[in-house]
Amino acid sequence: MSSYAGKTKGEDSSGPSSYGGNGPYAPLSGSSEVVGESAPLLATITMSTASSVAGFNYDANRPAQDRMWSWVFAVCFIVCVSMGIHGATNVNPRYRDAFTKDFMSDPANCPAEPSRRMLIENEPPQIDPHVFGKAAAAALVASSAASVALGLMLVKAAERNAHAMLNFAAGTQVALPAFAAVLNLIAGNVVGAVIFGLFALFMGWLMNRWRHFFDLCARLISVAATALTNNPMLVPVVLLLKLGGLLVVLPMITLMVVSLTNGHIVPNPYVDSSGTGGVCQNAEGTDVPCCMWEVKPWVNAYFALGSIFCLWTMMIVFEMRTFVTASVATQWYYQPVGSPPLGNSAITRAVGHAFGPSFGSVTYGGLILTWVQIMKDAANKMQRERNIFSILLGCIMACLLELIEFLTKFATIRCAVTGEAFCEAARNATDLLKRNLLPTVGVWYFPPMVLGLFSFILSVVCAVAAFFVARFSFEGELSLVLTESILLAFFVFFIVLVGVSFFANLLLSVVDAVFMCYASDKDRSVVTHVEIHDVFQAVPMSTMPGPVISQPDGEIGYGRPVEGERAV
């Protein structure tokens, strides 16, 4: 990090530039006042009785922010529930007939001329769901418990052996494409071997070019794991948040499904004629159902609104996780040295802010992420088209949406730290990132790569183990046993991946929160955690203009960064 040499209007002056010093760039007390770029941050962060530095306001009652979005969410919830209850109390008893093949094939059962239907062949299922469920229940329960245990092991390994994890992940990035190249060469696929070989060489060159970041990124992961280990209650609280989201979404989905029973049987519009035996056929002469089930018009609108509401709810849960994690990590970061552990008070305070004064901001952030997800789906569809303009537009949209998602995450972290309204937090967080963002892509590439790779590897290992256990324990025909074993392995892989990724994402959220705290320290020229500052100071920072400084005598100075020097 660069130190600063102050220049006063009319004369040159310099002073101590270390964090927490009395130089012109770091007036934390007395009559000096920072104006310019650092003023917005200092205006929103107040001194706390629980901390010796200007940081997280532990005990202040925050004003409610973005309340309008809380009301919008509440109104959507009431409307969706009301429409769902209306649909559940007005079920057409004939909806069961829509699932009866013989009934829908009889044109006499339609109120008008014959109607549409697709021919369904009733083939006996190869796998009995009841039998498979009983046989796989123990394995699925065990995999759920294993996912939690493996997630905790991942956190502990990240805390103690982050360097080894990163070296292994970097080697895997080179070894996998090299192995694929060898397999293609053995199979006689020269083109595939060349492609994978070139990719392996590229990854080897990239890992070698970024090797000086290995130590830094390992320390970043270790710091995040330490913060998470010091706040173990964060894990069950975030799990409860996800469970709460499911308790809202699952009943809503049930009401949406029940609403489909509001309709009536109508003629199939695709029926063109009746074949032999009164069987309905379409224009191509294919047998189709004579009747179809048509829902009432309001059901389609309810389904669209309910789907958006469910997605919004899950995005709010995601925002809650980011908010609570950032709040707890910030309290841990600004905890005075030698003070007793915060314990459950940090969690209680974080959850209270999330569901209290900042709930509107969290809801607003969730709504932004909802539309981002919807637009991402549209962008993905455009990229799958054969039109070059659609592909390019889809790629541009995907990049912009990733940027919006990135800024939304840091805006939410800022809300957790300062209690600002969402838009104000987004603006201030963007300014903070512009002044302090690490420009090196490698720094932010490695932590997600390492944790994601280990999550995937652990999931694959558990899935393979489940496959072999099922292969030698399930009874029946060999083909059926193989099918059931593969299906069980897929379920185990999914369960373990979700569980371990949960802990990995928590670690990444802590990394982001700690970086925001560090950037705030840098803006205020203080050092709260020396070891964390040592980590980030090893990263090349963006050179930004220094702030304008008001000296105690009223003179105006400028904090100019001096290249090649570091704060001591």
Beta strands, then each sheet from edge to edge (+ up, - down):
strand 1: 3-8
strand 2: 11-12
strand 3: 33-34
strand 4: 263-267
strand 5: 273-274
strand 6: 280-281
strand 7: 291-295
strand 8: 548-550
strand 9: 556-562
sheet 1: 2+ 1- 9+ 8- 3+
sheet 2: 4+ 7-
sheet 3: 5+ 6-
end
